[in-house]
Amino acid sequence: MRFSKLLAFGVALIASAAAAQSPMPAYKGIGSPATQQEIQAEDISISSEGKGLPPGSGSAKEGAAIFLEKCAVCHGASAEGGKIGPALATDKAARESLTTMKPVRSLGAYWPYATMVWDYIHRAMPRGQGGTLAPNEVYALTAFLLYKHDIIKEDEVMDSQSLPKVKMPNRDGFALPEEWKHGRPRLEGYTNK
């Protein structure tokens, strides 16, 4: 009985070693180069100048309704912060922290480009459902948050032309490295002066 088990183990060992040395089968269609159309469909990066922004538009008034419906559950009804999400509307003291060496990490006091706000909302919001908001919704939510920080007026419409022109309060507090190019990760190389 012991000999038969030992013999069966030996045969199995030899068979597995032989299989390991045989060449792997070739699978067609796996590892083929991506087409330009496939690459463009996956490239959702937005530059600080607005390159990559899709058509669409939205105002703060429109964004307020969308915020209540899709964002308030995490960030609070007035963007004051909730159990899950941080405060998105900061008070004047936080915005005035720009005069210090460590600005508060809030939309109005930290981010250097309004296009970064659009990009983040588009990629990551709502939580666990990033990429599900339509461009008009993202423009409206971006406008709402910019309005909450007194950066734009409530009736201003944000679109691919107007959004890159918004001057964020901390734009001059960040520096891009010389070699930064469109398509690199959004925050790679950003430093706080």
N, C-alpha and C positions, 0 to 999 in steps of 0.2 A: 504494500500500500504506500509506504513512504517513497519507494523508488518511483512509482508511477506519478506521484505528485511532483517529485524532483524533476523527472523527465518532462512533464507537462510545462513546468516553470522554465526549464532550459529551452524548450522549443519556442515558447512565447517570447523569451528574451532574444533569441536569435531572429525571430520574425520581426520584432519591433526594431532591432538594429538594422536589419535589411531594409525595412520601410523607411527608416530615417535617412539612409544613404541614397535612396532613389530620388531623382529630381522631382521638384514640385510641379504639379500640372499647371499649364498656362491657362489663365482665365481671360477671356476676351472682354473688352469694355471696362475693365477695372484698371484704374490708373491712367486712363487716357487724358490727354491735356484738355483743360477747360477751354471752351470757346470764349471769344470776346464778349458775346451776349451773356453767357453764364457768369463771367467775372463782373460785368456791369450790374447785373441783377443783384449780386451780393455786396457790391461796394456802396455802402450807405453813408460813407464819411462825408462830413461837411467841413469846409475850410472856414477860417475866420473871415474871409472875404465873401463867403456865401456860396462858393463853388459847391455844387451838389444839392443845393436846396431845390425841392420840387415845386411845381406850380401849386398855388393855393393861397389863402389869406385868412386872417382872423383878427378880431378886435378884443379888447379887454372885456367889453360887455358880453360878447359871445363866450369868452373864456370863463367868466364867472359861473355861468350855468353849467358848463362842462366840468369845471372844477368841483362844483357841488355834487354832480352826478358820479364822477369817476375818481376824484382825488381826496375829497373831504374825509372819507372813511379812514384814511391813513394820516392825512396832514391837518385835519380839523377844518371846520366849516369856514373859518376865516384865515386859513393857512397859518394858524398859530402853533401848529404841531399837535401831534396826537400820540396814541399809544405805540404806533408802529413807525410813522414817518416824522421827520424833523420839521421844525417850523420853517416855512418858506417865506413868510413876511416878517421882516425884522424891524425893530424900532429904530428911531433916529440915532440912538446911542451906538447901535451896531454899525450903522452906515458911517458914523463919525469915526469909527475905529480905523478907518483908512489912514488916518494921520499917524497911527502907531506902526510899528514894524510887524505886527501880527494881526492882520484884519480878521474879523469874524468870518467864518466860512459860510456865508450866506450869498444868495443870488446877487443882491445889490452891492455888497461890500467885498466880494471876493472874485467872482468870475470876470475875466477881462473882455469877453466877447459875447454878445447876445446870441450869436449863432451857436455857441457852445450850449446855451440853455436849450435851444430848439433841438440840437443833436442829442442831448441827454434825455429829454422828455421822449423823443422819438424812439431811441434805443431801449430805454429802461422802464418806461411807465406805461400803464399802471404796473405796480409790482407784480412780477411773475408773468406779465403779459406784454412785455416790451415789443414794439413794432406793430401793435394792433390799432393804434390811433391813426386816423386819417390825417393827411397833411393839414387840412383846414383846422382840425381839432388841435394839432400841435401848435400851429401859428396862433390860434386863439388862446391857448393855455400860456404860451410864451408871452403874449401881449398882456394877459391878466397878471402874470407875475412881475413883469416889468412895470406895469401900472402900480401894483401894490408897493413897489419900491420907489415910486415917484420918478421913474426914469423916462416914461412916456406918458402921454395923456390918455384918458380912458377911451376916447373915440378914435385914436390913431389905429390905423390898419397895418398889421405886420404881414409882409409877404417876402418873396425872394429878393426884391429890390430894396425895400425899406429896412428889413431886419439887419443886414450887415452894416447899415449906416448908423445904427443906434450906438451912441457913445456910452459905454458902461463906466460907472464911477471909478473902478479900479483898473481900467485898461492900461494905464501907464505903470501900474504896480507889478506887472508881469513882463517877462522877456522871453521871446522865442529864440532858440538857438539858431544860428545862421543856417545850419544844414536842414532845418525842418522843411518837409515837403508834404503837399497834399497826399493823403493816403496813409501816412504814418499814424500810429495810435494817437488819439486826441490829446492825452495829457503827457505824453512822452516829451521830456525836455523842458516842460514849463518850470520856471523857477520864480520864487517870490523875491523881488528886489529888497 
